[in-house]
Amino acid sequence: MMTISSRTLAFLFFLSLLSSISLADNVNEDLEDLEQLLSIDEEEDKGGAAQGKPSEAELLSRAQRIVVELNNENVKRVIDGNELVLVLGYAPWCQRSAELMPRFAEAATALKEMKSPVVMAKLDAERYTKAAKLLDIKGFPTIILFVNGSAKPYTGGFTGDEILIWVRKKTGSPLIRLSSVTAAEKFLKKHQINVIGFFESYEGIEYDEFVKAATTDNEIQFVETDDVKVAKVLYPDIRSNNAFIGIVKSEPERYESFEEKIEEENILNFVELNKFALVTSLTELNSARVYSSPIKLQIMFIHVDSSEESLAKPLLTLFGLDGKRPLVTAFDNRIGSKYLMDSDITTKNLEEFCSGLLHGTLSPFFKSEPIPNQSEIIEKVVGRTFDSSILESAENVFLEVYTPWCIDCEATSRQIEKLAKHFRGQENVKFARIDASLNEHPKLQIDNYPALLFYAAGNKSYPIKLSKSPAQRNWQLL
């Protein structure tokens, strides 16, 4: 995966928490109250048509009434009393929850307009802990689909459209069938990305494989038609009356046709390879999709706004960088390596960088602090000096590996300092330490901190790992 990071304009979105309707004492009364509210909405819609288009705030207010509010008393009745219930578990203080709830309400509105039987509900899991425990909600936000009382984990995206698509796919409507040019034009205005399937008839092995793929996929809206004129509204370059599958996106690389044998696995791989834009801007909503791609060898151009700290900081920390200048990085998920392009960002350099990534000729990147110039009783080692200070040193080296956030590291460091003073002046022995949060080296693979390693002179390839407990004295190695 390749990531391009630079400073861009930041847009602020102001979100408000939804305050949904409360349920009455029984399910029937709940649904009757809900229908009354929806009737009021319909009347308001009629009045609004005469007075002008409703404001965004009015639309959100109406949408939030459709989302049923769960609590300790009604949760079991709602889950057991309805065939299909989609629950959003949230906490009022959770920023991600606040961002998701308006989109959840947006999906609820669309499902209501489609006369879907799915009940959309939300639960303040921090306030109603008994209900949260019953639904097994442990983090925020959490979305769960209940089918006849049985929980199914949510695996879709986090925009209103993505929630809607996932719910329809998992509740028996994986495809949208288009029968007219008008319907196709209306569909195309609403769906920025879709998979079109053209078949002479809605039956046969190839059609069945297409339906399977549409059901298995969690994110993209699949659409079908048996009319070539309708198909050409979505994908103009269809030249055959045979079965055809293609993906449509709202970007310069707008159309991609499927050329493999029509089988579920092949279709899903095709969608996975082509669903992202040429350059995808990383957001809170799509970050999980971007980082969870199952494809082992694929170059993705991802744009990260360095002013968005929650998105940029994990990446910058991974490379030990400050984000003050544009940079290009890459990840090879096959071998767990990362790379940094240290040349100017030009088309030629990008092409060479990508070619090196594909052919395995790039040198992996290991982060490092600047080379220190101070002389202390315990030598400070950084990534760039690990070879010269540790592996190429003629001395026996006692290395302390620590991180600033490690609870036990500070106490261990004090013990090591005492030990270093005790052995001061002894020939052929030196003490060193390295901050593993800021420095890396291919020969230093540590996952528990602090770590104490003894590199014996003449045998640096196999360091001895020492006990961290002062009671277990291994210092005789010195």
N, C-alpha and C positions, 0 to 999 in steps of 0.2 A: 504494500500500500504506500502511495506517495502522498505527502502532505505539503502544500504550499501555504506558508503563513505570512501575512502582511497586515499592516494597519489599514482598516477600511472605515467607512462611515458606520456608526452604530445607531440603530433605531430603537427607541424605547416603547414598550408596549405596556399599557397599564391594565392590570387584570383585577377583577373583583371576584370575591368568593360568592358561590351560589348559595342562596338560602331557599331550599326546596320545600315543597309542601310536606306537612306532617301527616302521617297516616292516622286514620280513625281506629276504632276498636277492632274492626274485622276487615278482612280482605275485600268483601263486597262493598262495604261502605267506602273503603279507600278508593276503589276503582270508580265508584259513583262520583265521589268528590273530584277525582281526576277528570272524569268526563265532563263534569260541570265546568271546571276550569277551562278545559279545551273548548267547550262551547262558547264561553266568554271570549276566548281568544279569537274564535271564528267570527264572532260579532264585531270584535275590535278590528279584525282584518277588513271586514266589509266597510266599517266606518272609516278606517284608515285609507281605503282605496279612494274614498271621496275627498279626504283631506290631504292626501299625499302619502308617500312611502314612509312606513314606520322607521323610527330612528334605530340605530344599532343597539342602544340601551334598551329600547322597547322590545326588540327582537330577542335580546339576551334574557330579559325579564320573563318573557313568555316561554323561552326554552327551558329556563330553570324550573318552571312549574311542572314540567313533564318528568323531571327526575325525582323519583320518590325518595324521601329521607327515611333511612332505617334507624332503629334504636334497639335497646335491649328487649323491649316488650314486643315489637312487631316483626323482628327480623325472621324468626322461624316461620311465622304465618306467611310472610311474603315469599320466602324461598320455597316452602313446601306447597304453597297455594298456586304457584304459577309454573308452567312448563319451562319457560325460558326467562332467566333474570340475569342481567349484566350488572355487577356491583363494582363501584369505585370506592375503595377504602382510602381515606385521606386523613391528614392531620392539619389543623388550622395554621400551624406555624410552618408547614412544609411548602417551600417555594415551588417545587415541582408539582405539588398537588394543586396549588393556586393556578399554575399555568395550564394544567390539564383539565380542570373542571369546566371551563367555558367550552372547550373542544368536546368534552364528553356530552355537554348539553346540546351542542351543535349536532352531534351524531344522534342524540335522542330525538331532536326535532325532525331530522330526516327520516328516521325509522317510523315516527308517528305519521308522517305524510305518506309513507309507503304502506301504512296500515299493518306494520309488523307486529307480531304477537310478543316481541321481546319487551319485558319490563326493565326500564333503566332505573337503577337505584344507587344511592351513595350512602356511605356510613362514615361518621366522624369516629374513627377507630380509637382515638385517644380518649374521647369522652365516653364512648360506649364500649368499654373493654370487654364486657361479657359477650356482646355481639361479635366483636372482632375475634375473640377466641373461638367462638362457634364457627365462624367463617374461615378461620386459620389465616387471618390477616396479620402479618408480622412486620411489614415495612410499608413505607409510604412513597409515592402512591402505589396501590395494588389494584389491579383489575382482574376479576374472576367471573367466568360465565358459569351459571348453574343451569343444568339441563335435568329437569325432573329431580331436583335436589342434589344432583351430583356435580361437584366442582370440576371445571376444566380451566387450566391456566391460560391466561391471555398471552398471545405471542405476536400480536399485531403492532402497528405503528401508533403514533400518539397525536396525529392531527385528527380533526373531525372526520374527514373523508376516510382516513385509514382505519379508524375505529368502526365506522359504518361498514366498510368493505369487509373487515374481519368478521364482524357479527353476522353479516349476510352469508358469508362463506361457511361459517360454522353452524348456521341454523337452517341450512337447506337451500340457499340461493347463491351458489358460487358464480353464476353467470347472469349477464343481462342480455336478453335477446332483442335484437333490433330488427324491425320489420319494415321500416320506411325510411326514406331519405331525411324526412323532417325529424324523426326520432334520433337518427344518427347525428344530425347537425346539433341537436339539443344536447345529446350525450357528449359530443366532442367539446362543447363549450365548458362543460362542468368537470370533465376528467382530463387532467394534464398528462397523465400517463395511463396507458391501457394496453392490453394484449387482445388483438383481434383474431378471431378464428372464422374463416369462411369455409363452409361445407355445403355440398349439394343437398344433403339431407341430414337431419339431426339423429343419425344412427350410424352404426358401423364401428369397427375397431378403432380407427383413427379418431373419430369423434369421441368415443368413450375415453380414449387416452387424454384428449384435450380437457374433458370434463374432470377427470381425475387430477390433472395438473392444476386446474382452476380451483379445485377444492383444497388441495394440499398447500398451495401458495397462500401466504398470510397477508400480503401487502397490496398486490396489484389487482385492479379490476379487470376481469376477463369478460369479453363480449363476443357474442356469436351472431351470425347471420347466414342465410342461404341465398341472399340476393346480392349479386356482384355489384350492382349499382349502389346499394347501401354500404357494402364493404369498401368501395372506392371513396366514399366520403371520409372514412377514417384513414385509409391507406390507398392513395390514388394510384400507386404503381403496380396494382395487381393486374397481371397479364394473362392469367390462366383461370379456367373454370374448375380446375382441380382444387383439392383441399389446400388451404393456405393459412399460415400463421405468421403474424408479425407483431412487433412492439412499436407503439407510437409514443413519442415524447415531445414536449413543447420546448424544443431547443434546436440549434443548428443541425445536430445529428438526430434528426427527427424520426427517421424510419429505419428499422432493421428487420429484415425478413429471416424467418426460420428455415434452415436448409437441411436439417438432419431428418432422420427417420422419426415419424410422429409417434413418440412414446413419452409417457409421463416424465421420466427422469431427464430425457433430452430437453423437453420443453422447460422444465424447471431450471436446468442449467443455463439454458438460453436466456431466460428471464433474469436470473441472478447476474449473469455477465453483462447485461445490457440495461438494467433498470436505472442505473445512476447516470446523471448528467456528465458531460465531458469534464467539467470542473464542478464539484459538489461543495457547497458551503456547509461546513459543519455547524450544526445547531444542537440545542438540548434535545430536540424532538427526534433528530435522525442519527444522533451519535451512536446509539445502540445498534442500529441497522448497519452503519458504516463499519464499526469495529467487529461485528459478529459474522461477517461474510464467511461462508464455509469454503470458498474457493481459495486454494493454496497458492496459485500462481496467477496473479492479476494485478496490473498496475492501475491504481485509482488516483486521480488528481483531486485532492481534498483541500479546500481553502479554509483556513482558520483565521478568524479575526483576533489579533493579539490583544485587542482591548477587551475582549470577552474573557475575563479571567478564569471563569469556571471551565471553559473549553480549552483555552490556550495554556494555562498553568500546568496541567498534567503532561502535556506534550513538551513544553519547555523544560520542565523538571527532569523529564526522561533524558533529555539531551544536555542538561546543565547549562541552558542558555537563558538570556534575559529578554529576548523578543524585541530588541531595539532596532533590529534590521530585518528585512525580509529574508526568509531562509527556505530551503527545500530539503526535506527529509524523506526517508523511505524505510519501509519495514518489509522484511521477508518472513512471513508467518510459517514458512516451511522449516526454517532452521532457527527462528527466534532472534534474528540479527536486525540491527538498525543501521542506517547509513545517513550521512550528511553530505550534501553537495557544497563544497567550499569554494566553488568558482562563481563568477557572475551569472545571474539568471538570464540566460539567452536561450533562444530556440535550439541552437547547436549544442550548447552545454546540457540542456535538458534531454535532448535526444541521446547524447553520449551517456548521460547518467542512467537513463532508462534502459539503454542497451546493456550497460554494465550490470544492472540489477537483474535483467532477464538471463544473462549469460554467466552470472556468478563471478564476475571479474572485479567487483567493487570491494574495497577494503572496509570491513565493518567499523562502525564508529563506537568509540568508548569515551565517555565523558571524563573530563579531568579539570581540576582546579589549576590556576597558574602555578608555575614552578616556584616554590618558596626559596627565599635567600637567607632566612634566619638559621642560626645554629643553636640547637637546644639539646638538652640531655636526652630527650626522646626525639628522634628525627621525624619530621613531617614528610610523609610520602604521598604523592598524588599519582593520578593515572599515568602521566607522562614520565614519571621518574621511577615507576615500579620496577622496570627492568634493571636500570642502573643501580638503584638503591637496594633492591632485594635479590633478584635473580642473578645479577652479574657481580654482586659484591663477594669479596673473598672472605668476609666475616660470617660468623654465626649471627643470624638475625632473629630477634624476638619481635614479632609483629602483632600489634593490637588493631583489630578491625572493629570500628564502632560506627554508630549513627547518632545524631543529636537527639532523635526522638526515642532512643532506647532507654528504658527505665533503669536497667542494671548497669549501663555503660559507665556512668559517672563514678559509681563506687569502684568498679573494676579499674578504671583509669587511675584512681588514687593509689590503688594497690600496685599497679604497674610503675607508677612514678617512684614509689618507695623502693621497689625492686631495682629500678634503673639507677637510683642513687647508690644503692648498696654495691652494685657491680661497676660503678663509675671507675674508670681508669684501667679496667681489666682488658687486656689485649684480645683481639679476635672476637669480641662480642659487642653488639650494638642493639639498642632498642628503637623501635619505629612504630608509628601508628598511622592509620589511613581512615579517612571519613568515607565510608562506603556509599553515603547518600549523594556525594558529589564526585566520586571517582570510581572508575571501572577499569578492569584489565581482564583479558581472556583467561589468564591463569589464576585469577582470584574469583572463585565462585562460592560465595557465602550467602546463606539465607537466614541464619540465626545470629543475633548480636547480643553481647559482644562475642567476638571470636578471637582466640589467642593461638597464633601459629608460630612454630619454631622451624626456621630454615637453617639446616645444618650446613656448614661450610663444605663444599665439595659435593653436596647432594641436594640441590635446591628444587629438584623436580618433585620431591615427595615430602612436603612439609608435615611436621608432626602437630596434630591438634591437641592443645593442652586444656586441662580442666580450668574452668573460670573460678572455682572455689579455692580460696586461700588455704582451706583446711587440707586440700589434696595437693600437696606440694610436689610439683613436677620441675621445680627450678634446678634440680641437680643436672638437668640436661645442659645447663649453662656451664 
